[in-house]
Amino acid sequence: MDLAQRVQSLTPSSTLAITAKAKALKAEGHDVIGLGAGEPDFNTPEHIIEAAKRSMDEGLTKYTPSGGIPDLKEAICKKMKEDQGLTYSQDQVIVTIGAKHALFTLFQVLLNKGDEVVVPAPYWVSYPEQVKLAEGKPVIIQTEEDQQFKLTPELLERAITDQTKAVIINSPSNPTGMMYTKEELEAIGEVCIKHGLLIVSDEIYEKLIYTEEEHVSIAQLSEELYNQTIVINGVSKSHSMTGWRIGYALGNSKIIKAMTSMASHSTSNPTSSAQYGALAAYRGSNKEVEEMRTAFKERLNKLHTWLVDIPGVHCEKPKGAFYLFPNVKEAASICGFDQVDDWVKTLLEEEKVALVPGSGFGSPDNVRLSYATSIDQLEEAAVRIKRFIEKRNSRENMEV
């Protein structure tokens, strides 16, 4: 039996492939250091866990409204007002099964066949695939490393056609960790207003910033941009709640209503106890969030220093998220590889360090390293990578 064309068009995940190989090596007893994790290595704060338990003890285990419980919607609106000065009402909010589900549902209700969505590269791996699943066309724009991998108004303008319906902005970015400034967002916003484009603003890493700069949402820059922006966020990264699967979208009430209707036929509602946990996350102290951010900042500073000391590795220092995205094309060449993907595969086989190839993010000369693990593991990973390059380089020179 043939599968649906929409599934056949999906690109296999390089992230899953390298993860599967790393798990197989671990199962064989090898000491594998995995730097592919897209989640904090801290446990969920205790007051959130207790709130979820309490909700179950109190019998709050039934169906909830498809778009989320009113108290959580209200807490999300309050958070947006306090953090970004943005005013939303409950009919402008949908609570979803993670931010990924919010994005998926948005594209399903937004796109008709052939509609185009501008996706700056490097991109999070699921953006293009979700657009394709909605029968849309992802239009990939390659950004420049010396411009910190950021979309510019000029690049956006050149990509727009009569079929362009939306553009994705991700700040701080997965996989690069880079952030847009207020001025950069204003310039991009002018182009979006000019062409009537919906802005999909993925802000899931907004609490994980390691400079003095503050997170800026493009929705807060003007009334027009507020009206043309759907904000995507959640508690997965900020409160180490990846497995709880609670995200949300905010914006135009007509779009949110359509998303809620679709969710009612696909998922019924987000898990009730997880919603009460998220409610506690937004009503409670941010002490643990700040502690986690401080730890990530220390890891970033150390790992970046170690990486740039490795021959052939070039790396812009990011400002947020918990990833580094170094260019290792020269390192791969030193080792005798034409493709970075092959370099990554051999590094895992010989030194047991698992990185994620940048090809899955639309940037084949790079790799993504997560520093959501201990400093000791990060230091050992850097030692192994450097040893691998030096060893391979010596071998290449001997063969010459």
ChimeraX attribute file (.defattr): number of C-alpha atoms within 10 A of each C-alpha:
attribute: neighborCount
match mode: 1-to-1
recipient: residues
	/A:1	3
	/A:2	5
	/A:3	7
	/A:4	8
	/A:5	10
	/A:6	12
	/A:7	11
	/A:8	10
	/A:9	11
	/A:10	14
	/A:11	13
	/A:12	12
	/A:13	14
	/A:14	17
	/A:15	20
	/A:16	12
	/A:17	12
	/A:18	21
	/A:19	19
	/A:20	12
	/A:21	15
	/A:22	25
	/A:23	15
	/A:24	13
	/A:25	16
	/A:26	15
	/A:27	11
	/A:28	9
	/A:29	9
	/A:30	13
	/A:31	13
	/A:32	20
	/A:33	20
	/A:34	25
	/A:35	21
	/A:36	24
	/A:37	20
	/A:38	17
	/A:39	19
	/A:40	22
	/A:41	13
	/A:42	14
	/A:43	12
	/A:44	21
	/A:45	20
	/A:46	11
	/A:47	14
	/A:48	22
	/A:49	19
	/A:50	14
	/A:51	20
	/A:52	22
	/A:53	16
	/A:54	15
	/A:55	17
	/A:56	15
	/A:57	10
	/A:58	9
	/A:59	9
	/A:60	15
	/A:61	12
	/A:62	11
	/A:63	13
	/A:64	16
	/A:65	16
	/A:66	21
	/A:67	26
	/A:68	25
	/A:69	20
	/A:70	15
	/A:71	13
	/A:72	23
	/A:73	24
	/A:74	16
	/A:75	18
	/A:76	27
	/A:77	19
	/A:78	19
	/A:79	16
	/A:80	17
	/A:81	13
	/A:82	11
	/A:83	12
	/A:84	17
	/A:85	13
	/A:86	16
	/A:87	14
	/A:88	19
	/A:89	14
	/A:90	20
	/A:91	18
	/A:92	19
	/A:93	29
	/A:94	28
	/A:95	31
	/A:96	29
	/A:97	22
	/A:98	23
	/A:99	24
	/A:100	22
	/A:101	21
	/A:102	27
	/A:103	26
	/A:104	18
	/A:105	23
	/A:106	24
	/A:107	23
	/A:108	20
	/A:109	17
	/A:110	17
	/A:111	20
	/A:112	15
	/A:113	12
	/A:114	16
	/A:115	21
	/A:116	25
	/A:117	29
	/A:118	24
	/A:119	25
	/A:120	26
	/A:121	21
	/A:122	27
	/A:123	25
	/A:124	18
	/A:125	21
	/A:126	17
	/A:127	20
	/A:128	22
	/A:129	21
	/A:130	22
	/A:131	26
	/A:132	25
	/A:133	19
	/A:134	21
	/A:135	19
	/A:136	24
	/A:137	23
	/A:138	22
	/A:139	19
	/A:140	17
	/A:141	19
	/A:142	17
	/A:143	17
	/A:144	13
	/A:145	15
	/A:146	8
	/A:147	10
	/A:148	16
	/A:149	21
	/A:150	24
	/A:151	22
	/A:152	18
	/A:153	18
	/A:154	11
	/A:155	15
	/A:156	17
	/A:157	14
	/A:158	9
	/A:159	16
	/A:160	20
	/A:161	11
	/A:162	8
	/A:163	14
	/A:164	21
	/A:165	22
	/A:166	25
	/A:167	22
	/A:168	19
	/A:169	24
	/A:170	26
	/A:171	26
	/A:172	26
	/A:173	27
	/A:174	24
	/A:175	27
	/A:176	34
	/A:177	24
	/A:178	24
	/A:179	25
	/A:180	22
	/A:181	15
	/A:182	15
	/A:183	11
	/A:184	15
	/A:185	20
	/A:186	18
	/A:187	13
	/A:188	21
	/A:189	25
	/A:190	14
	/A:191	17
	/A:192	24
	/A:193	15
	/A:194	9
	/A:195	16
	/A:196	16
	/A:197	20
	/A:198	21
	/A:199	26
	/A:200	24
	/A:201	22
	/A:202	24
	/A:203	20
	/A:204	25
	/A:205	23
	/A:206	22
	/A:207	19
	/A:208	23
	/A:209	23
	/A:210	19
	/A:211	10
	/A:212	7
	/A:213	10
	/A:214	15
	/A:215	21
	/A:216	20
	/A:217	27
	/A:218	27
	/A:219	25
	/A:220	18
	/A:221	17
	/A:222	12
	/A:223	9
	/A:224	15
	/A:225	22
	/A:226	19
	/A:227	16
	/A:228	22
	/A:229	25
	/A:230	26
	/A:231	24
	/A:232	24
	/A:233	27
	/A:234	28
	/A:235	24
	/A:236	22
	/A:237	20
	/A:238	25
	/A:239	23
	/A:240	19
	/A:241	25
	/A:242	20
	/A:243	12
	/A:244	19
	/A:245	20
	/A:246	26
	/A:247	25
	/A:248	25
	/A:249	30
	/A:250	26
	/A:251	22
	/A:252	18
	/A:253	17
	/A:254	11
	/A:255	20
	/A:256	25
	/A:257	17
	/A:258	16
	/A:259	27
	/A:260	27
	/A:261	16
	/A:262	18
	/A:263	22
	/A:264	14
	/A:265	10
	/A:266	11
	/A:267	13
	/A:268	17
	/A:269	22
	/A:270	24
	/A:271	19
	/A:272	19
	/A:273	21
	/A:274	22
	/A:275	28
	/A:276	23
	/A:277	27
	/A:278	27
	/A:279	22
	/A:280	20
	/A:281	25
	/A:282	17
	/A:283	15
	/A:284	12
	/A:285	12
	/A:286	14
	/A:287	9
	/A:288	17
	/A:289	19
	/A:290	15
	/A:291	11
	/A:292	19
	/A:293	20
	/A:294	15
	/A:295	14
	/A:296	25
	/A:297	20
	/A:298	13
	/A:299	21
	/A:300	26
	/A:301	13
	/A:302	15
	/A:303	19
	/A:304	19
	/A:305	14
	/A:306	16
	/A:307	21
	/A:308	16
	/A:309	12
	/A:310	18
	/A:311	16
	/A:312	20
	/A:313	19
	/A:314	19
	/A:315	18
	/A:316	19
	/A:317	19
	/A:318	24
	/A:319	24
	/A:320	27
	/A:321	33
	/A:322	31
	/A:323	27
	/A:324	27
	/A:325	26
	/A:326	23
	/A:327	22
	/A:328	24
	/A:329	22
	/A:330	17
	/A:331	25
	/A:332	23
	/A:333	16
	/A:334	19
	/A:335	21
	/A:336	17
	/A:337	17
	/A:338	13
	/A:339	15
	/A:340	23
	/A:341	24
	/A:342	14
	/A:343	22
	/A:344	21
	/A:345	20
	/A:346	16
	/A:347	18
	/A:348	22
	/A:349	15
	/A:350	10
	/A:351	18
	/A:352	21
	/A:353	24
	/A:354	27
	/A:355	25
	/A:356	27
	/A:357	26
	/A:358	27
	/A:359	20
	/A:360	22
	/A:361	26
	/A:362	19
	/A:363	19
	/A:364	17
	/A:365	19
	/A:366	26
	/A:367	27
	/A:368	25
	/A:369	25
	/A:370	24
	/A:371	30
	/A:372	25
	/A:373	20
	/A:374	12
	/A:375	17
	/A:376	9
	/A:377	16
	/A:378	23
	/A:379	16
	/A:380	13
	/A:381	24
	/A:382	20
	/A:383	15
	/A:384	18
	/A:385	22
	/A:386	20
	/A:387	14
	/A:388	21
	/A:389	23
	/A:390	17
	/A:391	12
	/A:392	18
	/A:393	19
	/A:394	14
	/A:395	13
	/A:396	13
	/A:397	11
	/A:398	8
	/A:399	7
	/A:400	6
